[in-house]
Amino acid sequence: MPSRTGEEFARGLKLGLPIFLGYLPVGIAFGILATQYGFSLVAAMVCSATALAGAGQFIALSTMISGGSALTAIIATGVVNLRYVLFSATVSPFMRGVRPQSMVWQAYTLTDESFAINVADIRRGRATLASMAGVGAVAYIGWLCGTAIGWTGGAYIGDPARFGIDFAMASMFSALFVALAENARQVLCGILSAVLVCGMWLLTRLGLAIDPNWFIVIASLAGATVAMVLFRDDDESLAQSAVESEMLISDQDTTEAVEHG
């Protein structure tokens, strides 16, 4: 019979399948961009394998393609990826009692999408280290496969925008939102964020200079602020979910330590 860890890992793979489907075309777009900059296949794969930061990788490559220095690319990527500090701080209370070495994969594969999936699973009291590892694994595979396909077929695909690949990330987030929104308040927060993004885009069309990279940051902060007010009464239920998930995660980590000890 399969072990509980294996079953939970498989469940994580299933939970993360939408991420795989979203990362694959976006990874293809990155692979194509890498060929335009002159990256070898190995360089492109190493970049994706060691970073796993879609927006950050695009910004870094675009900066260098436009003539920016490596230092400028590093700074720009660092600023964009600061949101992961907030993501990890949100997840950390559920990881109390877990050995640091057991957190490495979860920390490495923490992305916007895996965060959304895992937090929803935590709220249901079902998250375990194995399920979170499965979500991260399937996302990682999708990103690497997309990069390889994009680099290999870059010369034949040409501009990926003509196939609508640039809309893949937005489609994936929309699908996750539909799947994870549980009540009218959550829908309201999502709609508010979407309206803000559309409004900022319209302002840029009217001539107001707003860097598109700030769209997500501003909309996320606004949506999170509204959510903090709307969900103020849900602290008790969230705390109970935290306790349940913490017990599952800590119990699994202890079991693995005994088995490998």
C-alpha positions as a Markdown table, in Angstrom:
| # | Residue | x | y | z |
|---|---|---|---|---|
| 1 | Met | 0.0 | 0.0 | 0.0 |
| 2 | Pro | 1.3 | 3.5 | -0.7 |
| 3 | Ser | 2.5 | 5.5 | 2.3 |
| 4 | Arg | 0.6 | 8.4 | 3.7 |
| 5 | Thr | 3.5 | 10.7 | 2.5 |
| 6 | Gly | 3.2 | 9.3 | -1.0 |
| 7 | Glu | -0.5 | 9.8 | -1.0 |
| 8 | Glu | -0.2 | 13.4 | 0.2 |
| 9 | Phe | 2.5 | 14.1 | -2.4 |
| 10 | Ala | 0.3 | 12.8 | -5.1 |
| 11 | Arg | -2.6 | 15.0 | -3.8 |
| 12 | Gly | -0.3 | 18.0 | -4.0 |
| 13 | Leu | 0.6 | 17.1 | -7.6 |
| 14 | Lys | -3.1 | 17.1 | -8.4 |
| 15 | Leu | -3.7 | 20.4 | -6.6 |
| 16 | Gly | -0.8 | 22.0 | -8.5 |
| 17 | Leu | -1.9 | 20.8 | -12.0 |
| 18 | Pro | -3.5 | 24.2 | -12.9 |
| 19 | Ile | -0.1 | 25.8 | -12.1 |
| 20 | Phe | 1.6 | 23.4 | -14.4 |
| 21 | Leu | -0.8 | 24.3 | -17.2 |
| 22 | Gly | -0.2 | 28.0 | -16.6 |
| 23 | Tyr | 3.6 | 27.8 | -16.2 |
| 24 | Leu | 4.1 | 25.7 | -19.4 |
| 25 | Pro | 3.2 | 28.5 | -21.9 |
| 26 | Val | 4.8 | 31.2 | -19.8 |
| 27 | Gly | 7.9 | 29.2 | -19.6 |
| 28 | Ile | 7.8 | 28.8 | -23.4 |
| 29 | Ala | 7.7 | 32.6 | -23.6 |
| 30 | Phe | 10.7 | 32.9 | -21.3 |
| 31 | Gly | 12.6 | 30.3 | -23.4 |
| 32 | Ile | 12.0 | 32.3 | -26.5 |
| 33 | Leu | 13.1 | 35.5 | -24.9 |
| 34 | Ala | 16.3 | 33.7 | -23.7 |
| 35 | Thr | 17.2 | 32.7 | -27.3 |
| 36 | Gln | 16.8 | 36.4 | -28.4 |
| 37 | Tyr | 19.3 | 37.4 | -25.7 |
| 38 | Gly | 21.7 | 34.7 | -26.9 |
| 39 | Phe | 21.3 | 32.3 | -24.0 |
| 40 | Ser | 22.4 | 28.7 | -24.7 |
| 41 | Leu | 19.9 | 26.0 | -23.7 |
| 42 | Val | 22.0 | 25.2 | -20.6 |
| 43 | Ala | 22.1 | 28.8 | -19.6 |
| 44 | Ala | 18.3 | 29.2 | -20.0 |
| 45 | Met | 17.6 | 26.0 | -18.1 |
| 46 | Val | 20.0 | 27.0 | -15.2 |
| 47 | Cys | 18.3 | 30.3 | -15.0 |
| 48 | Ser | 14.9 | 28.8 | -14.6 |
| 49 | Ala | 16.1 | 25.9 | -12.4 |
| 50 | Thr | 17.8 | 28.2 | -9.9 |
| 51 | Ala | 15.4 | 31.1 | -9.9 |
| 52 | Leu | 11.8 | 29.9 | -10.4 |
| 53 | Ala | 10.6 | 33.5 | -10.5 |
| 54 | Gly | 8.6 | 34.2 | -13.7 |
| 55 | Ala | 8.2 | 38.0 | -13.4 |
| 56 | Gly | 11.7 | 38.4 | -12.0 |
| 57 | Gln | 13.3 | 36.4 | -14.8 |
| 58 | Phe | 11.4 | 38.3 | -17.5 |
| 59 | Ile | 12.4 | 41.7 | -16.0 |
| 60 | Ala | 16.0 | 40.7 | -15.6 |
| 61 | Leu | 16.2 | 39.5 | -19.3 |
| 62 | Ser | 14.3 | 42.5 | -20.6 |
| 63 | Thr | 16.6 | 44.9 | -18.6 |
| 64 | Met | 19.7 | 43.3 | -20.1 |
| 65 | Ile | 18.3 | 43.1 | -23.6 |
| 66 | Ser | 17.5 | 46.9 | -23.4 |
| 67 | Gly | 21.2 | 47.6 | -22.4 |
| 68 | Gly | 20.9 | 47.6 | -18.7 |
| 69 | Ser | 23.7 | 46.3 | -16.5 |
| 70 | Ala | 23.6 | 43.1 | -14.5 |
| 71 | Leu | 23.4 | 45.1 | -11.3 |
| 72 | Thr | 20.4 | 46.9 | -12.5 |
| 73 | Ala | 18.7 | 43.6 | -13.4 |
| 74 | Ile | 19.5 | 42.2 | -10.0 |
| 75 | Ile | 18.1 | 45.2 | -8.2 |
| 76 | Ala | 14.9 | 45.2 | -10.4 |
| 77 | Thr | 14.4 | 41.5 | -9.8 |
| 78 | Gly | 15.0 | 41.9 | -6.1 |
| 79 | Val | 12.4 | 44.7 | -5.8 |
| 80 | Val | 9.8 | 42.7 | -7.7 |
| 81 | Asn | 10.3 | 39.6 | -5.7 |
| 82 | Leu | 10.1 | 41.3 | -2.3 |
| 83 | Arg | 6.5 | 40.1 | -2.1 |
| 84 | Tyr | 7.8 | 36.6 | -1.3 |
| 85 | Val | 8.9 | 37.9 | 2.1 |
| 86 | Leu | 5.3 | 38.6 | 2.8 |
| 87 | Phe | 4.2 | 35.2 | 1.4 |
| 88 | Ser | 6.7 | 33.3 | 3.6 |
| 89 | Ala | 5.7 | 35.3 | 6.7 |
| 90 | Thr | 2.1 | 34.4 | 6.1 |
| 91 | Val | 2.9 | 30.7 | 5.8 |
| 92 | Ser | 5.5 | 30.6 | 8.6 |
| 93 | Pro | 3.0 | 30.3 | 11.5 |
| 94 | Phe | 1.8 | 27.0 | 10.1 |
| 95 | Met | 5.3 | 25.6 | 10.0 |
| 96 | Arg | 6.1 | 25.8 | 13.7 |
| 97 | Gly | 7.8 | 22.6 | 14.9 |
| 98 | Val | 9.1 | 21.7 | 11.4 |
| 99 | Arg | 12.8 | 21.1 | 11.0 |
| 100 | Pro | 14.6 | 23.9 | 9.0 |
| 101 | Gln | 15.9 | 21.3 | 6.5 |
| 102 | Ser | 12.3 | 20.2 | 5.8 |
| 103 | Met | 11.3 | 23.7 | 4.8 |
| 104 | Val | 14.0 | 24.2 | 2.1 |
| 105 | Trp | 11.9 | 22.8 | -0.8 |
| 106 | Gln | 8.7 | 24.7 | 0.3 |
| 107 | Ala | 10.7 | 27.9 | 0.6 |
| 108 | Tyr | 12.4 | 27.4 | -2.8 |
| 109 | Thr | 9.2 | 26.6 | -4.7 |
| 110 | Leu | 7.1 | 29.4 | -3.0 |
| 111 | Thr | 5.5 | 31.4 | -5.8 |
| 112 | Asp | 2.3 | 33.4 | -6.2 |
| 113 | Glu | 0.4 | 30.4 | -7.4 |
| 114 | Ser | 1.8 | 27.8 | -5.0 |
| 115 | Phe | 1.2 | 30.2 | -2.2 |
| 116 | Ala | -2.5 | 30.6 | -3.2 |
| 117 | Ile | -3.0 | 26.8 | -3.5 |
| 118 | Asn | -1.2 | 25.9 | -0.2 |
| 119 | Val | -2.9 | 28.7 | 1.9 |
| 120 | Ala | -6.3 | 27.5 | 0.7 |
| 121 | Asp | -5.3 | 23.9 | 1.7 |
| 122 | Ile | -4.1 | 25.2 | 5.0 |
| 123 | Arg | -7.4 | 27.0 | 5.6 |
| 124 | Arg | -9.2 | 23.7 | 5.1 |
| 125 | Gly | -6.9 | 22.0 | 7.6 |
| 126 | Arg | -5.5 | 19.5 | 5.1 |
| 127 | Ala | -2.0 | 20.8 | 4.2 |
| 128 | Thr | 1.0 | 18.7 | 4.9 |
| 129 | Leu | 4.7 | 18.9 | 4.1 |
| 130 | Ala | 4.2 | 16.3 | 1.4 |
| 131 | Ser | 1.2 | 17.9 | -0.2 |
| 132 | Met | 3.0 | 21.3 | -0.3 |
| 133 | Ala | 6.1 | 19.6 | -1.8 |
| 134 | Gly | 3.8 | 18.1 | -4.5 |
| 135 | Val | 2.4 | 21.5 | -5.4 |
| 136 | Gly | 5.9 | 22.9 | -5.7 |
| 137 | Ala | 7.2 | 19.9 | -7.7 |
| 138 | Val | 4.5 | 20.1 | -10.4 |
| 139 | Ala | 5.0 | 23.9 | -10.7 |
| 140 | Tyr | 8.7 | 23.5 | -11.0 |
| 141 | Ile | 8.4 | 20.8 | -13.7 |
| 142 | Gly | 6.0 | 23.0 | -15.7 |
| 143 | Trp | 8.4 | 25.9 | -15.6 |
| 144 | Leu | 11.4 | 23.9 | -16.7 |
| 145 | Cys | 9.5 | 22.1 | -19.4 |
| 146 | Gly | 8.2 | 25.4 | -20.8 |
| 147 | Thr | 11.6 | 26.9 | -20.8 |
| 148 | Ala | 13.1 | 24.0 | -22.7 |
| 149 | Ile | 10.3 | 23.9 | -25.3 |
| 150 | Gly | 10.5 | 27.7 | -25.8 |
| 151 | Trp | 14.2 | 27.7 | -26.3 |
| 152 | Thr | 14.2 | 24.7 | -28.6 |
| 153 | Gly | 11.3 | 26.0 | -30.7 |
| 154 | Gly | 12.2 | 29.7 | -30.4 |
| 155 | Ala | 13.4 | 30.0 | -34.0 |
| 156 | Tyr | 10.2 | 28.5 | -35.3 |
| 157 | Ile | 7.7 | 30.1 | -33.0 |
| 158 | Gly | 8.8 | 33.7 | -33.4 |
| 159 | Asp | 6.8 | 36.2 | -31.5 |
| 160 | Pro | 4.9 | 34.3 | -28.8 |
| 161 | Ala | 2.4 | 37.1 | -28.4 |
| 162 | Arg | 0.7 | 36.2 | -31.6 |
| 163 | Phe | -0.4 | 32.9 | -30.0 |
| 164 | Gly | -1.8 | 34.6 | -26.9 |
| 165 | Ile | 1.0 | 33.2 | -24.7 |
| 166 | Asp | 1.4 | 36.5 | -22.9 |
| 167 | Phe | -2.2 | 36.0 | -21.6 |
| 168 | Ala | -1.4 | 32.6 | -20.0 |
| 169 | Met | -0.5 | 34.0 | -16.6 |
| 170 | Ala | -3.6 | 36.1 | -16.4 |
| 171 | Ser | -5.7 | 33.1 | -17.4 |
| 172 | Met | -4.1 | 30.9 | -14.8 |
| 173 | Phe | -4.7 | 33.5 | -12.0 |
| 174 | Ser | -8.3 | 33.8 | -13.2 |
| 175 | Ala | -8.8 | 30.0 | -13.0 |
| 176 | Leu | -7.2 | 29.9 | -9.5 |
| 177 | Phe | -9.5 | 32.7 | -8.4 |
| 178 | Val | -12.6 | 31.0 | -9.6 |
| 179 | Ala | -11.5 | 27.7 | -8.0 |
| 180 | Leu | -10.5 | 29.2 | -4.6 |
| 181 | Ala | -13.0 | 32.0 | -4.0 |
| 182 | Glu | -15.4 | 30.6 | -1.3 |
| 183 | Asn | -17.7 | 33.5 | -0.6 |
| 184 | Ala | -18.9 | 36.9 | -1.8 |
| 185 | Arg | -16.3 | 38.8 | 0.3 |
| 186 | Gln | -13.5 | 37.0 | -1.4 |
| 187 | Val | -15.0 | 37.6 | -4.8 |
| 188 | Leu | -15.4 | 41.3 | -3.9 |
| 189 | Cys | -11.6 | 41.5 | -3.0 |
| 190 | Gly | -10.7 | 39.9 | -6.3 |
| 191 | Ile | -13.0 | 42.1 | -8.4 |
| 192 | Leu | -11.6 | 45.2 | -6.6 |
| 193 | Ser | -8.0 | 44.2 | -7.5 |
| 194 | Ala | -9.0 | 43.6 | -11.1 |
| 195 | Val | -10.8 | 46.9 | -11.4 |
| 196 | Leu | -7.7 | 48.7 | -10.0 |
| 197 | Val | -5.4 | 47.0 | -12.6 |
| 198 | Cys | -7.8 | 47.9 | -15.4 |
| 199 | Gly | -8.0 | 51.4 | -14.2 |
| 200 | Met | -4.2 | 51.8 | -14.0 |
| 201 | Trp | -3.9 | 50.4 | -17.5 |
| 202 | Leu | -6.5 | 52.9 | -18.8 |
| 203 | Leu | -4.5 | 55.7 | -17.1 |
| 204 | Thr | -1.4 | 54.6 | -19.0 |
| 205 | Arg | -3.4 | 54.7 | -22.3 |
| 206 | Leu | -4.3 | 58.3 | -21.4 |
| 207 | Gly | -0.7 | 59.2 | -21.1 |
| 208 | Leu | 0.0 | 58.8 | -17.3 |
| 209 | Ala | 3.3 | 57.2 | -16.8 |
| 210 | Ile | 2.8 | 54.1 | -14.6 |
| 211 | Asp | 5.2 | 51.2 | -14.7 |
| 212 | Pro | 3.1 | 48.1 | -15.4 |
| 213 | Asn | 5.3 | 46.2 | -12.9 |
| 214 | Trp | 3.5 | 48.3 | -10.2 |
| 215 | Phe | 0.0 | 47.2 | -11.3 |
| 216 | Ile | 0.1 | 43.9 | -9.3 |
| 217 | Val | 1.8 | 45.5 | -6.3 |
| 218 | Ile | -0.7 | 48.3 | -5.9 |
| 219 | Ala | -3.7 | 46.1 | -6.6 |
| 220 | Ser | -2.5 | 43.4 | -4.2 |
| 221 | Leu | -2.0 | 45.9 | -1.4 |
| 222 | Ala | -5.4 | 47.4 | -2.0 |
| 223 | Gly | -7.1 | 44.0 | -2.1 |
| 224 | Ala | -5.2 | 42.8 | 1.0 |
| 225 | Thr | -6.2 | 45.9 | 2.9 |
| 226 | Val | -9.9 | 45.4 | 2.0 |
| 227 | Ala | -9.7 | 41.8 | 2.9 |
| 228 | Met | -8.2 | 42.6 | 6.3 |
| 229 | Val | -11.3 | 44.7 | 7.1 |
| 230 | Leu | -13.8 | 42.3 | 5.6 |
| 231 | Phe | -12.4 | 39.2 | 7.2 |
| 232 | Arg | -11.6 | 40.6 | 10.6 |
| 233 | Asp | -14.2 | 38.3 | 12.2 |
| 234 | Asp | -12.7 | 35.2 | 10.7 |
| 235 | Asp | -9.6 | 35.2 | 12.9 |
| 236 | Glu | -11.0 | 32.4 | 15.1 |
| 237 | Ser | -11.8 | 30.0 | 12.3 |
| 238 | Leu | -8.4 | 30.8 | 10.6 |
| 239 | Ala | -6.7 | 30.1 | 13.9 |
| 240 | Gln | -8.4 | 26.7 | 14.2 |
| 241 | Ser | -7.3 | 25.9 | 10.6 |
| 242 | Ala | -3.8 | 26.9 | 11.6 |
| 243 | Val | -3.8 | 24.6 | 14.6 |
| 244 | Glu | -5.1 | 21.7 | 12.5 |
| 245 | Ser | -2.6 | 22.2 | 9.7 |
| 246 | Glu | 0.3 | 22.8 | 12.1 |
| 247 | Met | -0.5 | 19.5 | 13.8 |
| 248 | Leu | -0.6 | 17.7 | 10.5 |
| 249 | Ile | 2.7 | 19.3 | 9.2 |
| 250 | Ser | 4.6 | 18.8 | 12.5 |
| 251 | Asp | 3.3 | 15.2 | 12.9 |
| 252 | Gln | 4.5 | 14.3 | 9.4 |
| 253 | Asp | 7.9 | 16.0 | 9.9 |
| 254 | Thr | 8.3 | 14.1 | 13.2 |
| 255 | Thr | 7.4 | 10.8 | 11.5 |
| 256 | Glu | 9.9 | 11.3 | 8.7 |
| 257 | Ala | 12.6 | 12.2 | 11.2 |
| 258 | Val | 12.0 | 8.9 | 13.0 |
| 259 | Glu | 11.9 | 6.9 | 9.8 |
| 260 | His | 15.2 | 8.4 | 8.6 |
| 261 | Gly | 16.8 | 8.8 | 12.0 |
